[in-house]
Amino acid sequence: MEDRPTNIGTNGFRKLAPNSVKSHSHAPKGFDGSCIVDIVKNSSSLRSFAVIGVLELLERDERPVFVLDLNADPRASPVYYNRTLRNSDSLRNKISGQEDASSPSKTIDRSAYPHFKQWMLKREGEADGYSNSARYTGIQWIATTLQDNWRVISGNYYIQDLTVVRREIENTVNNYAGDPRPAAMYWGQDKTVLYNEGYVGVIGKMHPWTMGKPFKTVWADLLSTFEPVFTKAEETGQPSTTDDATFFIDRNGYIEETHISWSMIPIGSENGHIAYYNPVIETTRTVIADRRLSSLLELGQFVAMAEEPKSFWPQLLKGLESNIHDFPFAILYSCMEEADDNSISSVEYTDSGNWTFEGAVGLPVSHANAPVHLDSNQAAEEITSSFREAICADTPTLLDTPLLGRLLKDVPSRSFGDLCQSAVICPIRPIKRENVLGFLVIGINPRKKDYDSDYQLFIQLLARQVATSLASVVLLGDEIRRGRIAAKMAAQEQMALSETLAIRTQEAANSETRFRSMADLAPVGMFHIDPQGVVVYGNEQWFAITEHPKDVIYPMSWYNVFDERDHPLLDQIWNTLLVAGDPISCELFMKGSLTAPELDHGRPIDRYVLCAAYPEKWPDGTTKGILGCLTDISRQKWVEGFQKRRAQEAIEMKRQQENFIDMTSHEMRNPLGAIILCADHIATSLAEFESGTTELVNLHRELLNSHLEAAQTIALCAQHQKRIIDDVLTLSKLDSDLLLITPVEAQPVVVIEEALKMFHGELQKSDMELQYRVDPSYSALDIDWVYLDPSRLLQVLINLVSNAIKFTQSAATRTITISVSASTQKPSGSPDDNGVECLPRNNARKITASDVCWEVAGQAVYLRVAVQDTGRGLDENEKKLLFQRFSQTTPRTHVEYGGSGLGLFISRELTELQGGEIGVASEAGVGSTFAFYIRGLRCAPPPHTATEQTTKATVEDGASKSDAGVTDAVKTNLSSGDGTKSHVVASSVKSNAIRHVLIVEDNLVNQRVLSKQLRNAGCVVSVANHGGEALAFLQGSQYWKDMPSGQPLSVILMDLEMPVMDGLTCVREIRALQRQGSIVSHVPVIAVTANARSEQMASAREAGMDSVVTKPFRIPELMPEIERLMSMYE
């Protein structure tokens, strides 16, 4: 902090001249400003004193002083702090009510500060009392008001009672006394010295005299150093720390150089400091070791500059000059004998050796006690004798004191001004022990007299370094001479290498020329780009492909040839090449277009290139450049796009074909429905007439039988046409991979049993026996509900049973046996007990059993169904033709039995789609056994569903699906010879309950025929031409809100495809009205449609239909469904 006043503006303190002191109403009692004026006038000395300003006085005050302007904002800081406060951030922050940022642990007393601030701002003479003193932060503060607005506040430190002091430091004394590390404590005003046992090693022989003495008595020489430290601790309460401080202590009988790291920590309460804790760490050994190490390093730098022995000695002396403490003086002598040019082995010690004085450090140049030359005939024989002893010694030798006294007589030391008491002689032996090239006499530090192990090691390292460096210099001279010869030889060799290099350079240039020629002729674009993105090289094809201008090249200029949509990809590629260092290969979209007559009739097409590049590395791993090539793949990309478009066109054509088949099927089914209904009506009417009593006695019975036979023929033809349509539709879906397996919860045994009932009439007509058996393996596994597709299961079963009926009805023994078994293991393809061998699976199918959506988890089970008949059987050649598309056993099969040749083919496909296989065992004239198995999962019964009702609905749904591809027998109960049976069927659909049916159908023919048939069945029929009329009818029915007496309605038969409003839209609207409450209860709705695909029927149910009946259908089949829905919702 600067040592000058702060926060003083135009209203700051001015010098107080005598005439500026006035009497104020709030001045202290007895104060008269005029008295001061009179005193000053009567004394010349006081006049000179009066010109001294208050500011100067406060600046020199050692106490903390600050000034407030009482007329200023109370929130403002003091306008002035004196030097003492400016040097104490902690105390200044406490006065201003701020946190001490420099010491987070020392914060202001939040409870005491408001009272202190109120006292600072209180004026003299105020009614609620005034005091000119207050105590805060352990300091007694005194306030004086000048000129009514300047509040001068000064502080005096407050000292606690010594009895409190002893209690507060008692714990600290106990702690530091047991600390093995050196530590002292200075207690009280006299700072009495206390210390622990570790401190004895620091003060040496001063113990125990030091214990209990005042600091100024023990450390009188250190008062100038420590008094500022004590002052700082008293003012700020902050500790002080100094590392590696130098002290000279007489602790071992002489003044010793000592280095100590110490801390001074004030100890006391918040009201004042009472003691000082002084932990110390002696670092003498470390500091001196660092100094000596620095000297060795510096010496090594100097002697390294010598190139010959003559220049080595002066460099050695320069290296010893800087360390004045460890080298108080040094004298250097060298051997006068010259070494041989080739070796230093000829330099050996002899008794008549001569030594030359090379120089000295720390001694005058003309010092007489260091002779220039020494030999055995001179008076300095004692020195020579000491040299002889040093040569024989393995380590540097300590010189005796009398000889040193004579050598350094009347010479002051440069180390602390003390005389050296001892010295060391170091022989300089570069290589061999007997080869001594010089001597170095070194003085011992007078304030580190002990020639201890550290000192000895230092001198030994010095001698070793000097000897090693001298050996390097001598050997360097030899190397220089040998180097001159080698340089001459190297120059000759360099000339030869230069000639070789020129030849190789020319060869490299020729290779590069050949490479460039080859690259320019390459069909791909080759390039070289530096790390900055500048194109270093590009062949002609590269420029042709990219259309990059050859004369405009700058960093990343090649970005512009690529389309902006690929710039993010280019950024990623560039980062991969430069940072990751990985090669890349990718397709890139170019700007511009390509026009070729053979492509797209000459219209422009997009340009694409295939880019392959890799980073070229320097030996250190950094990237040298990017090498790569571009290939124009615009034509290939166009061909790919063309092929993709053709594939999409084929898919679209396929979709259109499916739509055509759907439309054809729909259009064929509508008239078929009318045909079947008419035939049904004729047959039913004639049957009733035949069984009743009539007055038309003239009508011949033969005519009635003829009409009945004609009606049956119509029905047979319609069913045959329906089978053909179903087979074509199923085959189309198989070819398009659109036929899906939709598993649901079902009871296989019940489903099969219910399905077989539809053959009852035909079996009776053909006088056949049908046996249904459940194998013990099925019961042993305790199988009830299985997750499978019952409609596809029945599709295969009905196909096989229909074929069995066709081929057995002319046999002598007419028996058909249906058996169901189960297993948890997949059946093998080998023949079973009945000799049935399954056909191998078709692996070319796109959709397989693994594509089935199994929505439940359970144990896998395999259901096996066998259909055995006693029909005509098949020979080996006929069996080979089975299960093939449009294939029948013999050309006469179609004539004798009918069919399209698709039934078994479709059965095989459906079986494999369900994870199973199908096969046959047959013998001509004996009969055939067709068997298949499918995969399912055990499951629990469906929630909230009655078993019997669910099973019946499943069977009826599976039996009525037109896409089942069922080549079934005629499902009619009419018989030409049994009119009673027909009457039973006709009357079975009648019920005592009146059925009110609304027919929603746009086809008037179908509408009229169906209405007539339903009325004959005892129904009350209403009609609507589309969904809009149906909604209008509902508004007047009993289902509408607030219409309890409206027109009754039991069920709605709704076509799907109608004008104005179709059936799906209408049923959605009905369900929405139910949710809104406009329709008060559930309205049963049956979809009557020619859309026979399972997906279409599923969509109808999702839209809100309760059931789906596909055209064509018969009234005996429709009425049970109406009865079922009525029983559910009435």
GIRA-V174185 format. One record per run of one state. SS is the DSSP state (H for helix, E for strand, C for the rest). FROM is the first residue (numbers start at 0). TO is the last residue. If there is no record, write none. Layout:
ss=[SS/SS]
from=[FROM/FROM]
to=[TO/TO]
//
This chain:
ss=[C/H/C/H/C/H/C/H/C/E/C/E/C/H/C/H/C/H/C/E/C/E/C/E/C/H/C/E/C/E/C/H/C/E/H/C/H/C/E/C/E/C/E/C/H/C/H/C/E/C/E/C/E/C/H/C/E/C/H/C/E/C/E/C/H/C/E/C/E/C/H/C/H/E/C/H/C/E/C/H/C/E/C/E/C/H/C/H/C/E/C/H/C/E/C/H/C/E/C/H/C/E/C/E/C/H/C/E/C/H/C/H/C/H/C/E/C/E/C/H/C/H/C/H/C/E/C/H/C/E/C/H/C/E/C/E/C/E/C/E/C/H/C/E/C/E/C/H/C/E/C/H/C]
from=[0/17/20/32/41/43/50/53/60/64/69/79/81/82/86/88/96/109/121/132/136/138/146/149/157/161/177/182/187/191/195/196/206/213/214/218/219/236/239/250/254/269/271/282/283/303/308/321/329/335/354/361/372/374/380/392/396/399/400/407/422/428/437/443/452/521/524/529/534/538/539/546/556/561/562/563/580/583/594/599/602/604/617/622/632/633/691/700/735/743/746/747/765/768/774/775/780/785/788/789/808/814/823/836/838/848/851/859/869/875/880/892/897/902/913/916/923/926/938/946/960/961/964/978/988/994/1000/1003/1016/1018/1024/1026/1035/1036/1037/1039/1040/1046/1047/1050/1054/1062/1076/1078/1079/1084/1089/1093/1103/1106/1110/1114/1129]
to=[16/19/31/40/42/49/52/59/63/68/78/80/81/85/87/95/108/120/131/135/137/145/148/156/160/176/181/186/190/194/195/205/212/213/217/218/235/238/249/253/268/270/281/282/302/307/320/328/334/353/360/371/373/379/391/395/398/399/406/421/427/436/442/451/520/523/528/533/537/538/545/555/560/561/562/579/582/593/598/601/603/616/621/631/632/690/699/734/742/745/746/764/767/773/774/779/784/787/788/807/813/822/835/837/847/850/858/868/874/879/891/896/901/912/915/922/925/937/945/959/960/963/977/987/993/999/1002/1015/1017/1023/1025/1034/1035/1036/1038/1039/1045/1046/1049/1053/1061/1075/1077/1078/1083/1088/1092/1102/1105/1109/1113/1128/1129]
//
